[in-house]
Amino acid sequence: MKEEAESADVTVGTLGREVLSRYVSWDTNTKKLRLVPTTRGFVKDVLGYLSDSALKDVASGSGKHEMLGLILMIKGNLTTDSFVSVFKEWLRSCGMTVRFERTSGYHFVISHDMGGKWSLYMAHLATATSAELPNRLSVYYEVRDNTLSLRLTPEKGSLVRTGTGLRHF
């Protein structure tokens, strides 16, 4: 743990808290969530066979339903904060680099080395999932081969239920 903490430039205590937090919030639920490990190459190859339209259908269908199940299983409710939290943790648990900023909305920059189809899938997945939340979010994205920029912005005049209460935008 000491070597890993040094390489991550954190204390052993901080690393220990992060490991335990991830275990409790994520690893203990993987069987319940029906997640299966696979390789990036396999996913990239399979996505390569899908048209952009079919990719959107998969993201809007089973992808969205699975993501909603993840959110409910891990957080217990469907809010903007619970979606953002689970989405961010899911990406990180898959070994993707995530830069995240919260200003008037939520901005993800996701680096994944999985190709443009994965970027497009993730953009459609975020769009379809956010449409199921009990608030109004606009989703803007920029797709690149190995990077996705994703902005989730509460629509003006919307009352957004977060984990800590209601916010008016």
Secondary structure, 3 states (H helix, E strand, C coil): CHHHHHHHCCCHHHHHHHHHHHHHHCHHHCCCCCCCCCCHHHHHHHHHCCCHHHHHHHHHHHHHHHHHHHHHHHHCCCCHHHHHHHHHHHHHHCCCEEEEEECCCEEEEEECCCCHHHHHHHHHHHHHHHCCCCCCEEEEEEECCCEEEEEEEECCCCEEEECCEEEEC
